[in-house]
Amino acid sequence: MNQTSMSASEFVLLCTIDSQKKSYAIAILTMVYLVTLFGNFMVILVIVMNPHLQKPMYVGIATLAVIDLVGSTNITPKLIAVLLDWVAIPYGPCLLQLLLVLYLGGAESFLLAFMACDRYVAVVHPLRYSTLITKRTVWAASTLLHIVPTAFIVTHLVLITELSFCKTNILNYCFCDYSSLGKIACNENPKYFVILSVASFVFGVFPIAFVLLSYARIAYAALKISSVDGKRKTLNTVTTHLLVVGLFNTPLLISHMLTGVGVKLSTEAYNTLIIVANIVPPMFNPLIYSFRNKEIRSSILKLFKKSA
């Protein structure tokens, strides 16, 4: 079927999930999305309303909540629509969804690295914290967090505008993705996929290595603390952040590792991993911080007591 004329105006998302499981998937996705909205909104609200929480660590948590809100809203409603057989997506919204996925993924990766840096300074150099983590430092980190992902999505955007779709407009994916878009394009120049390798290192390998090295140093410093309570609080901070980092990276790492060792995932299994990687972390992040961070938990409880 000649779809050249259609390819410039819309794409069809082919999200391979067993038809008998679709109704359960839609119910679960809806519940997860509502919990994500509520949880992240509550975290943002209590941090904005409480001046004593407006410190670098909590600003990072609030920024993460904003990223999770936007990211979940970018993917989940359309994913539910696709499962309800509204599979067509116009070129413009598809491009916007794709660019937001790239931008938010890069921004979150850098943010988690900055939060690890903040905790590293707080634990390893506590007396120098106020001189090292200043407003200027936070603004510089925030600027970097926005500029680097923006530079990459501009590069992606330039490459996407060069792509032509003369064979099909069907994306074998649950949402618009640069890689799947490149696979159905008629262009065969390797440059369209080199950018993915560079982005994987900049937003994947480098931040993960930085976080792990930082927390290995923090854990070592925590073991040297004589106070049992101080040791517990420090290790609790490490565990909390590593849980968030693990949620963000583990599903994608599993899919890449399985593929790397020769395990062939079915399209349904791969789509499930990708869906989990994109919708589960935004739901659990506020729950992790709410349950494991005493100040956020107490602020949320106070907010509910006031409204009761």
N, C-alpha and C positions, 0 to 999 in steps of 0.2 A: 504494500500500500504506500503510495507516494504521500509523504506527510511533510514535504518541504515547506509548503505554505503555512501549515499549522505550527511548525517548530518554532517560529519566531513569535508566536502569540500565546502558546500554552504548552504545558507538559502534563503527562499522565503519570501519577505516582502508583507504582505497582508494589504495594506492601503485602508481601506473601505471608499470610497467617491463616491457619486452618479456619475454614468458614464456621465450624462448630464452636470454635474458641472465640470468635469475634465478639459475641455478646458479653462474655466474661471480660474480655480485654477492654471493651468500651466502658464497662462499669468500673473496672479497676483504674483505668486511666482518668476517668471523671473524679473518682474519690481521691486519687493521688494529686490531681491538679488542685482540687479544692483545699486539701490539707496543705499543699505547697503555698498557695496564696495566703491562707490564714497564718501559717507559721512564720513565713518570711515577713509578712506585713506586721505581725506582732513584734518581731525582733527589731525591725526598723523603727517602729513606733516607740518602743521603750528606750531605745538608744537616743532617739531624737528628743524625747521628752525629759530625759534625765541628764543634766549637765555633768554629773560625776561619771557618767559612762562615755563621755565624749573624749576619749583618749585614743591614741593610735590603734591599739588592739581592737577596741570596740568600733572604731570608724571602719576598720578592715572588715569586721563581722557584718556591719550594716551594709557596706559596699558589696560584700558577697551575697547578702540577702537581696539586694537590688538586682544584681546579675542573675541570680536564680529566678527571681520573679519574671524578669524580661525573657530569659532563656526558656523557661517553662511555657510562658504565654506564646512565645514564638513557635514552639513545636507542638505542644500537646493538643490545643484545639483543632489544628489542621490534621493531626494524626487521628483524632477521633472522627473527624469528617471523612478522612480516607477510609477508615474502617466501616463507615456508614455508606460507602460507595460513592462519595463525592470526590472522585479521584483526580479530576482536572484542576490544575492550578495555573493561572495566567503567568506569563513570563516575568512581569514586574514583581508581583508578590513572591514568586519563586526565587528571583534574584535577591530580594530583600531578606527572605528567610535564610538563604545560603550565606549571605554576607554577615548576618547577625550571628549565625552559628559559629562562623570563623572568628568574628570579633570577640564575642563573649567567651568562647573557649580560650582564646589567647589572653584576654584580660583576666579571667579567673585563674589561669595558670600562673601569671605574673603576680597576682594578688596573693595567692597562697605562698609564693616564694617570699614576698615582702613580709607577710605575717610571720613566717618562720624566722626571718631576719630580726623582726621586732622582738620576738621571744628570745632569740639568741642573745641579743644585747641586754635584755632585761635580766637574764639568768647569769650569763657569763661576765658581763660588765655592768652590774647593777648601779655602781656609783657614777658611771659615766652615761647612764641612760638618758638623763635630761639634756645632756649636751650633744649626744649623738642622734637621738630621735627627737628632732625639733619640728616645728611647723614647716620650716623650709625643707627638711628631709622628707616629710610626709607629702608636701606639694610636689617635690621632685619625683618621688616614687609614683604619685598619682599621674603626673604628666607622662612618665615613661610607660605606665600601665595603659594609657590611652594611645600614645603616639606609635608605639611599636606594632600593636595589633592593627591600627588604622593603616599604617604603611603596608602591611601585608594584604589587607583587604582591598586596598587601592590597586596593588599589583594583581591580585586575583581578578578584580573587576576589569582591568585592562585586558587580561588574557581571555576572560569570558566573552568580552565583546568581539574578540577575534574568532570565536568558535562558530562553526556553521553546522546545522543539523539537517542533513539531506536523507538520512536513512529512517530514523524513527524519532519520536518525541516521548517515548516511554522510558521513565526512570525506574529501574529495578530497585527501588528504595522506598522508605516510608516518609521521607521528607526531602527537600531539595538539598543536594550535596554536591560540592565541587567535583569530587572524584567520579561520582556516577554521571555527572553532566559531561565530564571529559571523555568518559568511556563511550557515550553514544554519539559524540561529535565526529564529523568527517575528517577533521584535522588530525594528523598523526605526528606532529612535531613533539619530541620529548620534552621541550621546554614547558609544556602545559602541566607536566607532572613533577618536574624538578622542584617547583615551588612548594609542593606538598612535602618533599623530603626536607627542604630547608625549614619549613614551618614546624615539622615534627621534631626537629632538633631544638629550634628556638623556643617553642612552647611546650615541648614534651620532655625530651631528654635533659636539657639544661635545668629547668625549674625543679624536676624531680630529684636530680642529683644534688642540687643546692639544698633542697628541703631535707633530704636524708642526711647529708653531711652536717647541716646545722643542728638537727635534732640528735644526731649521734654525739655531737659535742655538748649539747644541753644535757643529755642523759648522763654523760660522763661527769659533768659539773654537778648534777643533782645527787649522784652517788657519793660525792665528797661533802655534801651538806650534813652537818652533825645533827641538826634538828630533824626529828622524824616527821613533824608536821610540815616543815619547809620542804623536805624531800618529797613528801606525798603531793603537795600542791604543785611543785615543779613537774613531777612526772605526770600528774593529772593534766596539766596544760599540754605537755607533749602528746599524750595519748589522744586528747580531744582533737588537736590539730591533725594528727596523723590519721585519725578516723575519717576526717573530712577529705584529706588528700587521697586516702585509699579509695573512698567512694567515688571521687572524681576520676581516678586513673584506672582502677582495677578492671572494670568490664572491658574497656578498650584494650588494655594490656593483654587480657585473656584472649580476646579475639585475634590480636596480632601474634601472640605466642603460639596459639593453636595452629594458625595458618603457617607460621614459620617452621614448625616441626612436622608439617605435612598432614595435619588433621584437616579434613575437608568438612567444613560446617555446611549444613543445609542452609538454603536461603532464609527459611523461617527461623532457624537457630541464630543465624547472624543478625537478622533484623531484630530478634528478641534482645540480644546482647546490646545492640545499638540503642534500642528504646530504653532499656534499663539504665544504660550509661547516661542518657540525657534527661530522664524524668525522675529517677530515684534519688540521686544526690540532692537536687533542690528541695525535695520533701524532707530528707533526713537531716540536712545541715542545721536548720533552726531547732530541730528536736535535740540534736546532739549538744548544741550550745546552750539550749534552755535547761537541759537536765544536768549538764556537767559544769556549767558556769553559774556559780552561786549568785553573782550580782544580777545577771540577766534573769535568772529564775525568780529571785525575790522581787525584781522590778515588775515582772509580768504578774506575779501574785498580787502585788500592791495595786496594779492597774485594775485587775478583776475585782478586788475588794472595794475599790472606789466606785466602780460601776454597778456593784451589787446593791 
